[in-house]
Amino acid sequence: MTEEAQLPSPSNETPSPFKNLTGAAIAATLATGLYAFTNMVAHKLATAPLQTTNTLANRLSTLVRTVLLALGSGITMIFAVIALGLVLLTLKQVFTAIFSKPQDL
């Protein structure tokens, strides 16, 4: 096995605004869905009382509930920030293309 896989080299060109906005739409859709899911889980966990009087079980269930909500909120925020960043990158590219001086060749 002396042959190596021929992988295409990454291009150095910047992505188009259309690709940026497509990625932003995907990230915003995921963030919105995860936000709705996290709210549903938070509501279900808040309305479901614990059925035990054991202190250790209460602490463990509180820990698990907290971790679930923290992960859901964190992942939601990550996708929301990605969507916002892609929109801002698109605006920067558009304004740069509009206001840049033509290059002398």
Backbone atoms as SQL, in Angstrom:
CREATE TABLE atoms (id INTEGER PRIMARY KEY, chain TEXT, resi INTEGER, resn TEXT, atom TEXT, x REAL, y REAL, z REAL);
INSERT INTO atoms VALUES
  (1, 'A', 1, 'MET', 'N', 0.815, -1.173, 0.000),
  (2, 'A', 1, 'MET', 'CA', 0.000, 0.000, 0.000),
  (3, 'A', 1, 'MET', 'C', 0.865, 1.244, 0.000),
  (4, 'A', 2, 'THR', 'N', 1.508, 1.467, -1.079),
  (5, 'A', 2, 'THR', 'CA', 2.342, 2.662, -1.188),
  (6, 'A', 2, 'THR', 'C', 1.590, 3.814, -1.835),
  (7, 'A', 3, 'GLU', 'N', 0.390, 3.541, -2.327),
  (8, 'A', 3, 'GLU', 'CA', -0.393, 4.603, -2.958),
  (9, 'A', 3, 'GLU', 'C', -1.077, 5.445, -1.893),
  (10, 'A', 4, 'GLU', 'N', -1.067, 6.733, -2.117),
  (11, 'A', 4, 'GLU', 'CA', -1.747, 7.640, -1.204),
  (12, 'A', 4, 'GLU', 'C', -2.998, 8.173, -1.872),
  (13, 'A', 5, 'ALA', 'N', -3.968, 8.478, -1.079),
  (14, 'A', 5, 'ALA', 'CA', -5.218, 9.025, -1.615),
  (15, 'A', 5, 'ALA', 'C', -4.969, 10.428, -2.145),
  (16, 'A', 6, 'GLN', 'N', -5.492, 10.697, -3.301),
  (17, 'A', 6, 'GLN', 'CA', -5.356, 12.015, -3.905),
  (18, 'A', 6, 'GLN', 'C', -6.551, 12.865, -3.489),
  (19, 'A', 7, 'LEU', 'N', -6.356, 13.666, -2.448),
  (20, 'A', 7, 'LEU', 'CA', -7.418, 14.531, -1.970),
  (21, 'A', 7, 'LEU', 'C', -7.331, 15.876, -2.667),
  (22, 'A', 8, 'PRO', 'N', -8.459, 16.450, -3.002),
  (23, 'A', 8, 'PRO', 'CA', -8.409, 17.771, -3.628),
  (24, 'A', 8, 'PRO', 'C', -7.939, 18.813, -2.626),
  (25, 'A', 9, 'SER', 'N', -7.121, 19.733, -3.101),
  (26, 'A', 9, 'SER', 'CA', -6.617, 20.768, -2.199),
  (27, 'A', 9, 'SER', 'C', -7.712, 21.801, -1.959),
  (28, 'A', 10, 'PRO', 'N', -7.778, 22.333, -0.746),
  (29, 'A', 10, 'PRO', 'CA', -8.803, 23.336, -0.472),
  (30, 'A', 10, 'PRO', 'C', -8.525, 24.615, -1.248),
  (31, 'A', 11, 'SER', 'N', -9.582, 25.206, -1.750),
  (32, 'A', 11, 'SER', 'CA', -9.408, 26.421, -2.539),
  (33, 'A', 11, 'SER', 'C', -9.250, 27.617, -1.621),
  (34, 'A', 12, 'ASN', 'N', -8.557, 28.623, -2.085),
  (35, 'A', 12, 'ASN', 'CA', -8.302, 29.817, -1.294),
  (36, 'A', 12, 'ASN', 'C', -9.312, 30.924, -1.569),
  (37, 'A', 13, 'GLU', 'N', -10.288, 30.670, -2.412),
  (38, 'A', 13, 'GLU', 'CA', -11.264, 31.694, -2.724),
  (39, 'A', 13, 'GLU', 'C', -12.325, 31.760, -1.629),
  (40, 'A', 14, 'THR', 'N', -12.850, 32.959, -1.416),
  (41, 'A', 14, 'THR', 'CA', -13.866, 33.125, -0.381),
  (42, 'A', 14, 'THR', 'C', -15.209, 32.619, -0.892),
  (43, 'A', 15, 'PRO', 'N', -16.033, 32.103, 0.000),
  (44, 'A', 15, 'PRO', 'CA', -17.334, 31.614, -0.432),
  (45, 'A', 15, 'PRO', 'C', -18.230, 32.759, -0.908),
  (46, 'A', 16, 'SER', 'N', -19.135, 32.437, -1.770),
  (47, 'A', 16, 'SER', 'CA', -20.039, 33.456, -2.306),
  (48, 'A', 16, 'SER', 'C', -21.080, 33.836, -1.259),
  (49, 'A', 17, 'PRO', 'N', -21.671, 35.018, -1.380),
  (50, 'A', 17, 'PRO', 'CA', -22.723, 35.413, -0.440),
  (51, 'A', 17, 'PRO', 'C', -23.912, 34.449, -0.453),
  (52, 'A', 18, 'PHE', 'N', -24.202, 33.861, -1.600),
  (53, 'A', 18, 'PHE', 'CA', -25.300, 32.892, -1.663),
  (54, 'A', 18, 'PHE', 'C', -25.010, 31.679, -0.784),
  (55, 'A', 19, 'LYS', 'N', -23.780, 31.176, -0.840),
  (56, 'A', 19, 'LYS', 'CA', -23.404, 30.037, 0.005),
  (57, 'A', 19, 'LYS', 'C', -23.445, 30.422, 1.478),
  (58, 'A', 20, 'ASN', 'N', -23.013, 31.648, 1.786),
  (59, 'A', 20, 'ASN', 'CA', -23.061, 32.116, 3.172),
  (60, 'A', 20, 'ASN', 'C', -24.492, 32.167, 3.683),
  (61, 'A', 21, 'LEU', 'N', -25.394, 32.724, 2.871),
  (62, 'A', 21, 'LEU', 'CA', -26.777, 32.840, 3.302),
  (63, 'A', 21, 'LEU', 'C', -27.476, 31.487, 3.381),
  (64, 'A', 22, 'THR', 'N', -27.071, 30.557, 2.520),
  (65, 'A', 22, 'THR', 'CA', -27.612, 29.206, 2.611),
  (66, 'A', 22, 'THR', 'C', -27.186, 28.543, 3.922),
  (67, 'A', 23, 'GLY', 'N', -25.923, 28.682, 4.264),
  (68, 'A', 23, 'GLY', 'CA', -25.436, 28.145, 5.538),
  (69, 'A', 23, 'GLY', 'C', -26.082, 28.827, 6.730),
  (70, 'A', 24, 'ALA', 'N', -26.311, 30.134, 6.622),
  (71, 'A', 24, 'ALA', 'CA', -26.971, 30.861, 7.704),
  (72, 'A', 24, 'ALA', 'C', -28.410, 30.385, 7.874),
  (73, 'A', 25, 'ALA', 'N', -29.089, 30.129, 6.761),
  (74, 'A', 25, 'ALA', 'CA', -30.467, 29.637, 6.844),
  (75, 'A', 25, 'ALA', 'C', -30.522, 28.257, 7.495),
  (76, 'A', 26, 'ILE', 'N', -29.574, 27.406, 7.141),
  (77, 'A', 26, 'ILE', 'CA', -29.530, 26.066, 7.743),
  (78, 'A', 26, 'ILE', 'C', -29.246, 26.171, 9.238),
  (79, 'A', 27, 'ALA', 'N', -28.263, 26.984, 9.617),
  (80, 'A', 27, 'ALA', 'CA', -27.920, 27.134, 11.029),
  (81, 'A', 27, 'ALA', 'C', -29.069, 27.762, 11.815),
  (82, 'A', 28, 'ALA', 'N', -29.751, 28.742, 11.230),
  (83, 'A', 28, 'ALA', 'CA', -30.878, 29.376, 11.917),
  (84, 'A', 28, 'ALA', 'C', -32.042, 28.405, 12.080),
  (85, 'A', 29, 'THR', 'N', -32.260, 27.553, 11.087),
  (86, 'A', 29, 'THR', 'CA', -33.315, 26.547, 11.200),
  (87, 'A', 29, 'THR', 'C', -33.002, 25.556, 12.307),
  (88, 'A', 30, 'LEU', 'N', -31.753, 25.109, 12.367),
  (89, 'A', 30, 'LEU', 'CA', -31.354, 24.198, 13.441),
  (90, 'A', 30, 'LEU', 'C', -31.461, 24.871, 14.806),
  (91, 'A', 31, 'ALA', 'N', -31.062, 26.132, 14.892),
  (92, 'A', 31, 'ALA', 'CA', -31.141, 26.849, 16.167),
  (93, 'A', 31, 'ALA', 'C', -32.593, 27.006, 16.610),
  (94, 'A', 32, 'THR', 'N', -33.475, 27.310, 15.672),
  (95, 'A', 32, 'THR', 'CA', -34.886, 27.463, 16.018),
  (96, 'A', 32, 'THR', 'C', -35.491, 26.142, 16.476),
  (97, 'A', 33, 'GLY', 'N', -35.186, 25.076, 15.780),
  (98, 'A', 33, 'GLY', 'CA', -35.678, 23.756, 16.182),
  (99, 'A', 33, 'GLY', 'C', -35.144, 23.327, 17.536),
  (100, 'A', 34, 'LEU', 'N', -33.864, 23.562, 17.764),
  (101, 'A', 34, 'LEU', 'CA', -33.284, 23.209, 19.061),
  (102, 'A', 34, 'LEU', 'C', -33.836, 24.077, 20.186),
  (103, 'A', 35, 'TYR', 'N', -34.134, 25.341, 19.882),
  (104, 'A', 35, 'TYR', 'CA', -34.743, 26.218, 20.878),
  (105, 'A', 35, 'TYR', 'C', -36.121, 25.699, 21.282),
  (106, 'A', 36, 'ALA', 'N', -36.917, 25.311, 20.300),
  (107, 'A', 36, 'ALA', 'CA', -38.245, 24.764, 20.593),
  (108, 'A', 36, 'ALA', 'C', -38.138, 23.461, 21.382),
  (109, 'A', 37, 'PHE', 'N', -37.192, 22.617, 20.994),
  (110, 'A', 37, 'PHE', 'CA', -36.997, 21.349, 21.708),
  (111, 'A', 37, 'PHE', 'C', -36.542, 21.583, 23.145),
  (112, 'A', 38, 'THR', 'N', -35.613, 22.511, 23.341),
  (113, 'A', 38, 'THR', 'CA', -35.126, 22.806, 24.688),
  (114, 'A', 38, 'THR', 'C', -36.246, 23.375, 25.560),
  (115, 'A', 39, 'ASN', 'N', -37.077, 24.242, 24.982),
  (116, 'A', 39, 'ASN', 'CA', -38.214, 24.770, 25.740),
  (117, 'A', 39, 'ASN', 'C', -39.197, 23.674, 26.118),
  (118, 'A', 40, 'MET', 'N', -39.443, 22.730, 25.194),
  (119, 'A', 40, 'MET', 'CA', -40.344, 21.628, 25.493),
  (120, 'A', 40, 'MET', 'C', -39.790, 20.764, 26.623),
  (121, 'A', 41, 'VAL', 'N', -38.489, 20.463, 26.555),
  (122, 'A', 41, 'VAL', 'CA', -37.866, 19.645, 27.604),
  (123, 'A', 41, 'VAL', 'C', -37.900, 20.380, 28.940),
  (124, 'A', 42, 'ALA', 'N', -37.629, 21.675, 28.936),
  (125, 'A', 42, 'ALA', 'CA', -37.660, 22.451, 30.176),
  (126, 'A', 42, 'ALA', 'C', -39.057, 22.455, 30.771),
  (127, 'A', 43, 'HIS', 'N', -40.070, 22.586, 29.927),
  (128, 'A', 43, 'HIS', 'CA', -41.446, 22.586, 30.416),
  (129, 'A', 43, 'HIS', 'C', -41.803, 21.223, 31.000),
  (130, 'A', 44, 'LYS', 'N', -41.441, 20.162, 30.291),
  (131, 'A', 44, 'LYS', 'CA', -41.749, 18.808, 30.781),
  (132, 'A', 44, 'LYS', 'C', -41.040, 18.519, 32.107),
  (133, 'A', 45, 'LEU', 'N', -39.776, 18.935, 32.213),
  (134, 'A', 45, 'LEU', 'CA', -39.036, 18.678, 33.445),
  (135, 'A', 45, 'LEU', 'C', -39.562, 19.531, 34.603),
  (136, 'A', 46, 'ALA', 'N', -40.035, 20.729, 34.301),
  (137, 'A', 46, 'ALA', 'CA', -40.547, 21.594, 35.365),
  (138, 'A', 46, 'ALA', 'C', -41.896, 21.114, 35.887),
  (139, 'A', 47, 'THR', 'N', -42.689, 20.513, 35.037),
  (140, 'A', 47, 'THR', 'CA', -44.021, 20.066, 35.473),
  (141, 'A', 47, 'THR', 'C', -44.027, 18.643, 36.010),
  (142, 'A', 48, 'ALA', 'N', -42.955, 17.905, 35.848),
  (143, 'A', 48, 'ALA', 'CA', -42.896, 16.530, 36.336),
  (144, 'A', 48, 'ALA', 'C', -42.159, 16.502, 37.672),
  (145, 'A', 49, 'PRO', 'N', -42.892, 16.334, 38.761),
  (146, 'A', 49, 'PRO', 'CA', -42.223, 16.288, 40.065),
  (147, 'A', 49, 'PRO', 'C', -41.473, 14.967, 40.252),
  (148, 'A', 50, 'LEU', 'N', -40.490, 14.999, 41.121),
  (149, 'A', 50, 'LEU', 'CA', -39.737, 13.783, 41.412),
  (150, 'A', 50, 'LEU', 'C', -40.571, 12.888, 42.313),
  (151, 'A', 51, 'GLN', 'N', -40.491, 11.579, 42.101),
  (152, 'A', 51, 'GLN', 'CA', -41.321, 10.632, 42.823),
  (153, 'A', 51, 'GLN', 'C', -40.586, 9.952, 43.973),
  (154, 'A', 52, 'THR', 'N', -39.499, 10.528, 44.423),
  (155, 'A', 52, 'THR', 'CA', -38.715, 9.886, 45.475),
  (156, 'A', 52, 'THR', 'C', -38.396, 10.879, 46.578),
  (157, 'A', 53, 'THR', 'N', -38.136, 10.333, 47.746),
  (158, 'A', 53, 'THR', 'CA', -37.713, 11.176, 48.866),
  (159, 'A', 53, 'THR', 'C', -36.238, 10.956, 49.187),
  (160, 'A', 54, 'ASN', 'N', -35.574, 10.134, 48.412),
  (161, 'A', 54, 'ASN', 'CA', -34.166, 9.842, 48.614),
  (162, 'A', 54, 'ASN', 'C', -33.339, 11.072, 48.202),
  (163, 'A', 55, 'THR', 'N', -32.464, 11.520, 49.093),
  (164, 'A', 55, 'THR', 'CA', -31.675, 12.721, 48.837),
  (165, 'A', 55, 'THR', 'C', -30.713, 12.527, 47.676),
  (166, 'A', 56, 'LEU', 'N', -30.052, 11.385, 47.627),
  (167, 'A', 56, 'LEU', 'CA', -29.107, 11.129, 46.538),
  (168, 'A', 56, 'LEU', 'C', -29.820, 11.093, 45.191),
  (169, 'A', 57, 'ALA', 'N', -30.974, 10.460, 45.127),
  (170, 'A', 57, 'ALA', 'CA', -31.735, 10.406, 43.879),
  (171, 'A', 57, 'ALA', 'C', -32.192, 11.804, 43.459),
  (172, 'A', 58, 'ASN', 'N', -32.579, 12.619, 44.430),
  (173, 'A', 58, 'ASN', 'CA', -32.983, 13.990, 44.121),
  (174, 'A', 58, 'ASN', 'C', -31.818, 14.791, 43.549),
  (175, 'A', 59, 'ARG', 'N', -30.649, 14.655, 44.138),
  (176, 'A', 59, 'ARG', 'CA', -29.487, 15.399, 43.660),
  (177, 'A', 59, 'ARG', 'C', -29.051, 14.929, 42.280),
  (178, 'A', 60, 'LEU', 'N', -29.078, 13.622, 42.057),
  (179, 'A', 60, 'LEU', 'CA', -28.701, 13.099, 40.742),
  (180, 'A', 60, 'LEU', 'C', -29.694, 13.529, 39.664),
  (181, 'A', 61, 'SER', 'N', -30.968, 13.497, 39.983),
  (182, 'A', 61, 'SER', 'CA', -31.955, 13.909, 38.986),
  (183, 'A', 61, 'SER', 'C', -31.854, 15.407, 38.702),
  (184, 'A', 62, 'THR', 'N', -31.550, 16.192, 39.716),
  (185, 'A', 62, 'THR', 'CA', -31.338, 17.619, 39.502),
  (186, 'A', 62, 'THR', 'C', -30.117, 17.851, 38.620),
  (187, 'A', 63, 'LEU', 'N', -29.065, 17.095, 38.845),
  (188, 'A', 63, 'LEU', 'CA', -27.865, 17.200, 38.025),
  (189, 'A', 63, 'LEU', 'C', -28.151, 16.833, 36.571),
  (190, 'A', 64, 'VAL', 'N', -28.880, 15.755, 36.349),
  (191, 'A', 64, 'VAL', 'CA', -29.204, 15.318, 34.992),
  (192, 'A', 64, 'VAL', 'C', -30.090, 16.351, 34.297),
  (193, 'A', 65, 'ARG', 'N', -31.063, 16.893, 34.996),
  (194, 'A', 65, 'ARG', 'CA', -31.931, 17.923, 34.413),
  (195, 'A', 65, 'ARG', 'C', -31.123, 19.164, 34.040),
  (196, 'A', 66, 'THR', 'N', -30.220, 19.558, 34.914),
  (197, 'A', 66, 'THR', 'CA', -29.404, 20.738, 34.646),
  (198, 'A', 66, 'THR', 'C', -28.494, 20.518, 33.441),
  (199, 'A', 67, 'VAL', 'N', -27.894, 19.356, 33.352),
  (200, 'A', 67, 'VAL', 'CA', -27.010, 19.050, 32.227),
  (201, 'A', 67, 'VAL', 'C', -27.793, 19.022, 30.917),
  (202, 'A', 68, 'LEU', 'N', -28.988, 18.439, 30.926),
  (203, 'A', 68, 'LEU', 'CA', -29.808, 18.404, 29.711),
  (204, 'A', 68, 'LEU', 'C', -30.150, 19.812, 29.233),
  (205, 'A', 69, 'LEU', 'N', -30.562, 20.659, 30.134),
  (206, 'A', 69, 'LEU', 'CA', -30.926, 22.021, 29.736),
  (207, 'A', 69, 'LEU', 'C', -29.705, 22.829, 29.334),
  (208, 'A', 70, 'ALA', 'N', -28.582, 22.627, 30.001),
  (209, 'A', 70, 'ALA', 'CA', -27.365, 23.360, 29.642),
  (210, 'A', 70, 'ALA', 'C', -26.872, 22.945, 28.259),
  (211, 'A', 71, 'LEU', 'N', -26.896, 21.666, 27.954),
  (212, 'A', 71, 'LEU', 'CA', -26.476, 21.205, 26.629),
  (213, 'A', 71, 'LEU', 'C', -27.411, 21.726, 25.539),
  (214, 'A', 72, 'GLY', 'N', -28.706, 21.642, 25.789),
  (215, 'A', 72, 'GLY', 'CA', -29.662, 22.139, 24.804),
  (216, 'A', 72, 'GLY', 'C', -29.498, 23.627, 24.558),
  (217, 'A', 73, 'SER', 'N', -29.329, 24.395, 25.621),
  (218, 'A', 73, 'SER', 'CA', -29.149, 25.845, 25.473),
  (219, 'A', 73, 'SER', 'C', -27.823, 26.174, 24.800),
  (220, 'A', 74, 'GLY', 'N', -26.775, 25.463, 25.159),
  (221, 'A', 74, 'GLY', 'CA', -25.463, 25.712, 24.568),
  (222, 'A', 74, 'GLY', 'C', -25.425, 25.419, 23.089),
  (223, 'A', 75, 'ILE', 'N', -25.982, 24.292, 22.689),
  (224, 'A', 75, 'ILE', 'CA', -25.985, 23.931, 21.272),
  (225, 'A', 75, 'ILE', 'C', -26.854, 24.903, 20.481),
  (226, 'A', 76, 'THR', 'N', -27.983, 25.311, 21.071),
  (227, 'A', 76, 'THR', 'CA', -28.835, 26.300, 20.417),
  (228, 'A', 76, 'THR', 'C', -28.073, 27.596, 20.188),
  (229, 'A', 77, 'MET', 'N', -27.350, 28.043, 21.202),
  (230, 'A', 77, 'MET', 'CA', -26.603, 29.297, 21.096),
  (231, 'A', 77, 'MET', 'C', -25.484, 29.188, 20.061),
  (232, 'A', 78, 'ILE', 'N', -24.834, 28.049, 19.976),
  (233, 'A', 78, 'ILE', 'CA', -23.770, 27.865, 18.991),
  (234, 'A', 78, 'ILE', 'C', -24.313, 28.030, 17.576),
  (235, 'A', 79, 'PHE', 'N', -25.434, 27.380, 17.269),
  (236, 'A', 79, 'PHE', 'CA', -26.008, 27.492, 15.932),
  (237, 'A', 79, 'PHE', 'C', -26.509, 28.904, 15.655),
  (238, 'A', 80, 'ALA', 'N', -27.046, 29.576, 16.665),
  (239, 'A', 80, 'ALA', 'CA', -27.518, 30.952, 16.478),
  (240, 'A', 80, 'ALA', 'C', -26.348, 31.892, 16.183),
  (241, 'A', 81, 'VAL', 'N', -25.242, 31.718, 16.881),
  (242, 'A', 81, 'VAL', 'CA', -24.066, 32.565, 16.652),
  (243, 'A', 81, 'VAL', 'C', -23.466, 32.283, 15.270),
  (244, 'A', 82, 'ILE', 'N', -23.470, 31.039, 14.854),
  (245, 'A', 82, 'ILE', 'CA', -22.975, 30.700, 13.516),
  (246, 'A', 82, 'ILE', 'C', -23.829, 31.373, 12.452),
  (247, 'A', 83, 'ALA', 'N', -25.147, 31.314, 12.617),
  (248, 'A', 83, 'ALA', 'CA', -26.038, 31.960, 11.646),
  (249, 'A', 83, 'ALA', 'C', -25.797, 33.467, 11.601),
  (250, 'A', 84, 'LEU', 'N', -25.674, 34.087, 12.756),
  (251, 'A', 84, 'LEU', 'CA', -25.420, 35.527, 12.807),
  (252, 'A', 84, 'LEU', 'C', -24.072, 35.867, 12.164),
  (253, 'A', 85, 'GLY', 'N', -23.061, 35.078, 12.435),
  (254, 'A', 85, 'GLY', 'CA', -21.742, 35.312, 11.854),
  (255, 'A', 85, 'GLY', 'C', -21.751, 35.189, 10.341),
  (256, 'A', 86, 'LEU', 'N', -22.478, 34.223, 9.807),
  (257, 'A', 86, 'LEU', 'CA', -22.544, 34.075, 8.357),
  (258, 'A', 86, 'LEU', 'C', -23.291, 35.233, 7.701),
  (259, 'A', 87, 'VAL', 'N', -24.322, 35.728, 8.352),
  (260, 'A', 87, 'VAL', 'CA', -25.036, 36.893, 7.812),
  (261, 'A', 87, 'VAL', 'C', -24.121, 38.113, 7.823),
  (262, 'A', 88, 'LEU', 'N', -23.385, 38.309, 8.916),
  (263, 'A', 88, 'LEU', 'CA', -22.466, 39.441, 8.985),
  (264, 'A', 88, 'LEU', 'C', -21.336, 39.313, 7.963),
  (265, 'A', 89, 'LEU', 'N', -20.849, 38.093, 7.738),
  (266, 'A', 89, 'LEU', 'CA', -19.836, 37.881, 6.712),
  (267, 'A', 89, 'LEU', 'C', -20.373, 38.224, 5.321),
  (268, 'A', 90, 'THR', 'N', -21.617, 37.872, 5.062),
  (269, 'A', 90, 'THR', 'CA', -22.235, 38.212, 3.783),
  (270, 'A', 90, 'THR', 'C', -22.342, 39.718, 3.613),
  (271, 'A', 91, 'LEU', 'N', -22.780, 40.412, 4.666),
  (272, 'A', 91, 'LEU', 'CA', -22.866, 41.875, 4.594),
  (273, 'A', 91, 'LEU', 'C', -21.498, 42.491, 4.339),
  (274, 'A', 92, 'LYS', 'N', -20.478, 41.973, 4.989),
  (275, 'A', 92, 'LYS', 'CA', -19.120, 42.487, 4.784),
  (276, 'A', 92, 'LYS', 'C', -18.675, 42.274, 3.344),
  (277, 'A', 93, 'GLN', 'N', -18.928, 41.088, 2.811),
  (278, 'A', 93, 'GLN', 'CA', -18.534, 40.810, 1.429),
  (279, 'A', 93, 'GLN', 'C', -19.273, 41.707, 0.448),
  (280, 'A', 94, 'VAL', 'N', -20.556, 41.941, 0.690),
  (281, 'A', 94, 'VAL', 'CA', -21.334, 42.787, -0.222),
  (282, 'A', 94, 'VAL', 'C', -20.840, 44.228, -0.161),
  (283, 'A', 95, 'PHE', 'N', -20.635, 44.758, 1.055),
  (284, 'A', 95, 'PHE', 'CA', -20.158, 46.134, 1.178),
  (285, 'A', 95, 'PHE', 'C', -18.741, 46.288, 0.626),
  (286, 'A', 96, 'THR', 'N', -17.904, 45.283, 0.793),
  (287, 'A', 96, 'THR', 'CA', -16.554, 45.333, 0.240),
  (288, 'A', 96, 'THR', 'C', -16.609, 45.347, -1.283),
  (289, 'A', 97, 'ALA', 'N', -17.494, 44.547, -1.859),
  (290, 'A', 97, 'ALA', 'CA', -17.616, 44.501, -3.321),
  (291, 'A', 97, 'ALA', 'C', -18.168, 45.815, -3.867),
  (292, 'A', 98, 'ILE', 'N', -19.055, 46.453, -3.124),
  (293, 'A', 98, 'ILE', 'CA', -19.650, 47.705, -3.599),
  (294, 'A', 98, 'ILE', 'C', -18.680, 48.862, -3.482),
  (295, 'A', 99, 'PHE', 'N', -18.005, 48.978, -2.343),
  (296, 'A', 99, 'PHE', 'CA', -17.199, 50.152, -2.067),
  (297, 'A', 99, 'PHE', 'C', -15.711, 49.994, -2.361),
  (298, 'A', 100, 'SER', 'N', -15.278, 48.850, -2.871),
  (299, 'A', 100, 'SER', 'CA', -13.857, 48.678, -3.156),
  (300, 'A', 100, 'SER', 'C', -13.503, 49.374, -4.470),
  (301, 'A', 101, 'LYS', 'N', -12.290, 49.877, -4.504),
  (302, 'A', 101, 'LYS', 'CA', -11.801, 50.530, -5.715),
  (303, 'A', 101, 'LYS', 'C', -11.369, 49.466, -6.706),
  (304, 'A', 102, 'PRO', 'N', -11.569, 49.703, -7.992),
  (305, 'A', 102, 'PRO', 'CA', -11.127, 48.724, -8.985),
  (306, 'A', 102, 'PRO', 'C', -9.607, 48.613, -8.982),
  (307, 'A', 103, 'GLN', 'N', -9.124, 47.406, -9.132),
  (308, 'A', 103, 'GLN', 'CA', -7.696, 47.143, -9.142),
  (309, 'A', 103, 'GLN', 'C', -7.112, 47.444, -10.526),
  (310, 'A', 104, 'ASP', 'N', -5.950, 48.080, -10.538),
  (311, 'A', 104, 'ASP', 'CA', -5.251, 48.309, -11.811),
  (312, 'A', 104, 'ASP', 'C', -4.469, 47.056, -12.172),
  (313, 'A', 105, 'LEU', 'N', -4.623, 46.625, -13.399),
  (314, 'A', 105, 'LEU', 'CA', -3.943, 45.409, -13.835),
  (315, 'A', 105, 'LEU', 'C', -2.700, 45.718, -14.569);
